Amino acid sequence: MNLGLKGKVAAITGGSVGIGLAVAEGLAAEGVDLVLAARNSERLSAEAARIAKAFGVKAAPVACDVATAEGTGALIEAAKKAGGVDILINNAGTGSNETVLESEDAKWQYYWELHVMAAVRLARGLAPLMEARGGGVILHNASICAAQPLWYEPIYNTTKAALMMFSKCLATELIKKKIRVNTINPGLILTPDWIKTAKALTAQKGGDWEGYLQSVADEHAPIKRFATPAELADFFVFLCSERASYCVGAAYFVDGGMLKTV
């Protein structure tokens, strides 16, 4: 299937590892030039160079923390230097672990800045650049937890739910500018963070981290396995294309059947 993405430019946050990196590779395989943002400068530069060489595209690394206004500002300036962008993937984020009664204001504020305000600031800065290029696509990587929360991460659940609502509001506002906005809510995706957590939890119990992850999949996903980041990235890439031209303001669950509601 020809997705018609060759020559487009995409900005991706959290683009040096996991889902963000897989989306970067998926778009690069379609001929999309990249502006990649992440905090780890060394890893980011290495991955950008690898992708550029492997797929014959441009891949500009922008070392920044998008949980800050300065970080989103740096990414917006890099996008301007690239001549603008056609695609924005708001992917940067991380899980949490706390109780509501014991979590401090500072932790709530950090996750709000990372999961919500980063998306707000980047929309303000990049949507005008997209409009000047004739339109574009904004995708928000939220989580199944935005609709079906896990008990141990109330801050993550709440801020991802807010991101999904923001995405809906933004979609209504920007479609008149020919910018399509959607949310993707993944379920169990086998990212390095999941593997790291599984190894830590099983280190004192025999080290069967793969067995632990299988038990998580058995409990939560009817498909009985985690998805690979590349499987999820395929859906991101499709939604970036004109093949998804009527997809506006929606929230798509890519979760192996994990969502228990209709």
C-alpha positions in Angstrom: 0.0 0.0 0.0 1.4 3.4 -1.0 0.8 5.7 2.0 1.9 8.8 0.1 4.2 10.0 3.0 7.5 10.4 1.1 8.9 13.8 1.6 6.9 14.7 4.6 8.5 15.9 7.9 7.6 14.5 11.3 8.4 15.7 14.8 8.4 12.9 17.4 8.8 13.3 21.1 10.4 10.5 23.1 11.9 9.5 19.8 15.1 7.7 20.9 13.6 4.5 22.4 10.6 2.2 22.6 7.4 3.3 20.9 8.7 6.7 19.7 11.8 5.0 18.1 9.6 2.4 16.4 7.3 5.1 15.0 10.4 7.0 13.8 11.6 3.9 11.9 8.2 3.2 10.5 7.8 6.7 9.1 11.4 6.8 7.9 10.7 3.6 5.9 8.0 5.5 4.1 10.5 8.3 3.2 9.6 10.8 6.0 12.3 13.1 7.3 12.4 13.4 11.1 12.9 15.8 13.9 13.5 13.6 16.9 13.3 14.9 20.5 14.5 13.1 23.6 16.4 13.9 26.8 19.3 11.5 26.4 21.5 13.4 23.9 24.0 10.6 23.2 21.4 7.9 22.6 19.3 10.3 20.5 22.1 11.3 18.3 23.1 7.7 17.7 19.6 6.6 16.8 19.1 9.6 14.5 22.3 8.9 12.6 21.4 5.2 12.4 17.9 5.9 11.0 19.2 8.5 8.5 21.7 6.0 7.2 19.4 3.0 7.1 16.5 4.7 5.4 18.1 7.5 3.4 16.2 10.3 5.2 17.1 13.3 7.2 16.9 12.8 11.0 17.7 15.9 13.2 18.2 15.2 16.9 16.9 17.7 19.4 18.0 17.0 23.0 15.4 18.6 25.2 12.9 17.9 28.0 9.4 18.5 26.6 8.0 18.6 30.1 9.4 22.2 30.2 8.4 25.2 28.2 12.1 25.6 27.2 12.2 22.0 25.9 9.1 22.4 23.7 10.5 25.8 22.6 13.7 24.1 21.4 11.7 21.5 19.4 9.5 24.2 17.8 12.6 26.1 16.8 14.2 23.0 15.3 11.0 22.4 13.3 11.1 25.9 11.9 14.7 25.3 10.8 13.6 22.1 9.0 11.1 24.2 7.1 8.1 23.2 9.1 6.5 19.8 9.9 3.6 17.8 8.5 3.3 15.4 11.4 3.6 15.6 15.2 3.7 12.5 17.3 3.3 13.4 21.0 4.8 10.3 22.5 7.0 11.3 25.4 5.6 10.0 28.7 6.2 7.6 31.5 4.3 5.5 34.1 3.9 6.4 37.7 3.5 4.5 41.0 1.8 6.1 44.0 -1.4 6.5 46.0 -3.6 9.6 45.7 -3.4 10.2 49.5 0.4 10.1 49.6 1.4 11.7 46.3 2.7 15.3 46.5 1.7 18.2 44.4 5.1 18.3 42.7 4.6 14.8 41.2 1.1 15.7 40.0 2.5 18.8 38.4 5.4 17.1 36.7 3.1 14.5 35.0 0.7 17.3 34.0 3.5 19.1 32.3 4.8 16.0 30.6 1.6 14.4 29.4 -0.6 17.4 28.8 1.2 20.7 28.7 3.8 19.4 26.3 1.0 18.5 23.8 -0.6 22.0 24.4 2.6 23.9 23.8 3.6 21.9 20.8 0.2 22.3 19.2 0.4 26.1 19.6 3.9 26.1 18.1 3.6 23.6 15.3 0.0 23.8 14.1 0.7 27.1 12.4 3.7 25.6 10.6 1.5 22.7 9.5 -1.2 25.0 8.2 1.4 26.9 6.2 2.3 23.6 4.5 -1.3 22.9 3.6 -2.3 20.8 6.6 -1.0 17.9 8.7 -1.5 15.3 11.3 -1.1 15.3 15.1 -1.2 12.0 17.0 -1.3 11.7 20.8 0.1 8.5 22.4 -2.1 8.2 25.5 -2.9 4.8 27.0 -5.6 2.3 27.7 -5.3 3.6 31.2 -6.9 6.8 30.0 -10.2 4.8 30.0 -9.4 1.7 32.0 -7.1 2.7 34.9 -4.6 0.5 36.7 -4.9 0.9 40.5 -1.2 1.7 41.2 -0.8 4.7 39.0 -3.5 7.3 39.5 -1.4 10.2 38.3 -0.6 8.4 35.0 -4.3 7.4 34.6 -5.5 11.0 35.2 -3.1 12.8 33.0 -3.5 10.4 30.1 -7.3 10.8 30.4 -6.7 14.6 30.2 -4.5 14.1 27.2 -7.3 12.2 25.4 -9.8 15.0 26.1 -7.3 17.6 25.0 -6.8 15.7 21.7 -10.6 15.6 21.1 -10.9 19.4 21.7 -7.8 20.1 19.5 -9.2 17.9 16.7 -12.4 20.0 16.5 -10.4 23.2 16.5 -7.8 22.3 13.9 -9.8 20.3 11.3 -10.8 23.5 9.6 -7.1 24.1 9.0 -6.8 20.7 7.4 -5.0 19.2 10.4 -6.2 15.9 11.6 -5.9 15.1 15.3 -6.3 11.6 16.9 -5.4 9.6 20.0 -3.9 6.2 20.2 -4.4 4.2 23.4 -2.0 1.3 23.5 -2.4 -1.7 25.8 0.6 -3.9 26.6 3.5 -2.9 24.4 6.9 -4.6 25.0 9.0 -1.5 25.6 12.4 -1.4 27.3 10.7 0.0 30.4 8.5 -3.1 30.7 11.5 -5.4 30.5 13.5 -3.3 33.0 10.6 -3.4 35.4 10.1 -7.2 35.0 13.8 -7.8 35.6 13.7 -5.7 38.8 10.6 -7.5 40.1 12.0 -11.0 39.5 15.7 -10.4 40.4 15.2 -11.9 43.9 12.8 -14.6 42.7 14.8 -16.6 40.2 15.0 -14.0 37.5 12.2 -15.3 35.2 11.3 -11.9 33.8 9.9 -13.4 30.6 7.6 -15.6 32.7 6.5 -12.6 34.7 5.6 -10.6 31.5 3.7 -13.6 30.2 1.7 -13.7 33.4 0.8 -10.0 32.9 -0.3 -10.7 29.3 -2.3 -13.8 30.4 -4.1 -11.6 33.1 -4.9 -8.6 31.0 -4.9 -9.3 27.3 -7.2 -11.9 25.6 -4.5 -12.2 22.8 -2.2 -13.5 25.6 0.9 -11.6 24.6 2.5 -8.1 24.4 2.6 -6.3 21.1 6.0 -5.2 19.8 6.6 -1.5 19.4 6.8 -2.1 15.6 3.3 -3.5 15.6 1.9 -0.4 17.3 4.0 1.8 15.0 2.3 0.4 11.9 -0.9 1.9 13.2 0.6 5.3 13.9 2.1 5.3 10.4 -1.3 4.5 8.8 -3.0 7.3 10.7 -0.4 9.7 9.4 -1.3 8.9 5.8 -4.1 10.1 3.5 -5.4 6.5 3.7 -6.8 7.7 7.1 -8.2 10.9 5.7 -11.6 10.6 7.4 -10.1 9.7 10.8 -10.6 12.9 13.0 -11.0 13.3 16.7 -11.1 9.6 17.5 -9.4 7.5 20.2 -8.2 4.2 18.9 -7.4 1.3 21.3 -4.6 -1.0 20.1 -4.7 -3.4 23.0 -5.1 -7.0 22.0 -8.6 -7.0 23.5 -7.5 -5.6 26.9 -10.3 -3.0 27.0 -13.3 -4.5 28.9 -15.9 -2.0 27.8 -17.6 -1.1 24.5 
